[in-house]
Amino acid sequence: FERGLDRLKLFANKFGHAHVPKRYKEVDPQLWSFVDRQRQLYNSNKLFVDRQTILHQLGFVFNAHESAWEENFSNLLQYHKVNGHCNVPSDYNDDKQLYQFVAMQRAKYREGKLPENRMEKLKSVGFIWNANDVLWKHRLEELATYQKQHGDCLVPTKYALNPSLGAWVRKQRAQRKYLDQGKKSTINEQRIQLLEEIGFTWSLP
């Protein structure tokens, strides 16, 4: 136990958590064997209480499914650290499983099946629950870049460098009109404020 515990401590010091992924079996088979054995003993009520305490203090997760979630969340934290957000694209090749994880959290949230503790962890890193909000914020970032380059937000409808941005800008003006007319609209006061903060004008010159 002590040798395995030492390996687990080294892992935790290196990665900041004790959620040893299954794929780590190829890197350190002895550590994975130790982790797997502790879970087996715990699930069969054969793991000494003092050892349970030691492992709990390290942040060890005895439930393999819970550990897999924590592993994915840890990878999401790393993605957030590098990119400044949690909006993992579907074509993210560095970790294809990470997009599936993000999509699954959104699906469970919509269905009301996401546990409160997981919801709070995701909220703490600015997780966006609605995929449409992700796309809207992405377009907003593109518009902000355009504004810095051109000094305004008057993106041509047929903007050759980014046709989707021109169409999106036109749509925002249309949605604002619907809102003002009391019709169903995808725009709200928060989005209006975000647009106006970067100099967006609702009427064309």
Secondary structure, DSSP 8 states (H G I E B T S, - for coil): -HHHHHHHHHHHHHHSS----GGGGTT-HHHHHHHHHHHHHHHTT-S-HHHHHHHHHHT---SHHHHHHHHHHHHHHHHHHHHSS----TT--S-HHHHHHHHHHHHHHHTT-S-HHHHHHHHTTT--S-HHHHHHHHHHHHHHHHHHHHSS----TT-TT-HHHHHHHHHHHHHHHHHHTT---S--HHHHHHHHHTT--SS--
